[in-house]
Amino acid sequence: MGIRGEIFSTKVALPKRTYFFNVKENRLGDLYLNIVESKNKETGGFDRQSVILFAEDLPEFLRGFDESLKILEKNVREKNKRVIVKNRPERPSEASGEKKPPRKPRVVRRAKQD
């Protein structure tokens, strides 16, 4: 057992937040994952939020987490598609909803050369 029951710790630093993933062991020998989010307060210092997940709860937690990730990824893909379509320049006929008849081929005639 490590210092204060810490077995493993890693950090993910992002521009506005930092996440800590700490695997620990309590006094009874139970393993758990402590996830901490830390962000700067506007008034100085840090605002910290923590979630504790015990090892025996992880399989069920991960099932719910995986389902949530799939929904999140699907919605992000759909949102990105809407942004691409929204930013695509419209043709005049698309804006009014009317369809133009197909163009007739243009005939180009060349002058005869002697």
N, C-alpha and C positions, 0 to 999 in steps of 0.2 A: 504494500500500500504506500502511495506517495504522500507528499505533504498535504495535510488536511483531507486525506482520502482521494486526492487527485491521481488518476491513472493516466489520463491523456488529456491534452488541451490543444486546440488549434483556433486560429483567428482568421476571419474574413473581413478585411477592411475595404469599405466602399466609400464613395465621396461623402455621403450624408450619414452613414451608419456603420457601425462595426458589430459583427456577430462573433460570439465566442461559443465554441462547442467543447464542453468539458465532460469527460467520462469520469465519474467518481464512485466511491464506495462508502456507504454509511457505516456506522459503528456496528451494525448487525451483519455486515458483509454483503448487503444488497447493492447491486450495481445500478446506476442510473445515469441518464444523460441530462445535463443542465445546458440549455440553450439560452444565451443572454444576448439581448440587443441593447446596444449603447449608442446614444446620439447626444450631440452637444445641445445644451439648453441655450436659449437666446440670452438668458441672464447670467450665463457662466456655469461651469460644472457640467455634469452629465445626467441624462435621464436614462435609467436602466430598467429593462423589463426582463423577466426570467420565466422560463418554462422548465419543469422537471418531469422527465419521463423515466419510469422504472423499466428495467430490462424486460420484465414479463409482460409489460403493456405495449412494447414496441411493435410486435407483429400487427396488432389491431390498429395502432396509431399509423403505421406505415401504409396499411390498406386505405385508410381514410385520406392520408396525405397524397397517395398515388392517385386516387380518384379526383381529388381537388386539383392536382397538377394537370391531369388530362383535360379537365374543364377549362382551366386557366389557359393552357396552351391552345386549345381549340378556339377560345374567344379571342386570343391575341392574333391568331392566324386570320380569323374572320374580320377583325378590326383592321388589320394590315391590308386585306383585300379591298375593304371599303375605302381606305385612304388612297390606294392606288387608283381605283375606279373614279373616286371623287376628283383626284388631281389630273386625270386624263382630260386633255382638251376636247371639247365637244365639237362635232361638225355642225354646221348650221341646220342641216336637215334633222339631226338628232335632237337639237334643242326644241324645235317646233313640233316634233313628233311625226312629221310627214315624211313619206318616202319618195325619193326622186326616181324617175324612170331611169333605166340603165342607159348609159351613154352610147351613142352610135359611134362606130369606128370612124375616125377621121381619115379622109383620103387625101394623100399628098401627091400632087402631080408635078412632075419635073419638066422643065422646058427641054425640047429636043436639041441635041447638040449636032452641029454639022460635021 
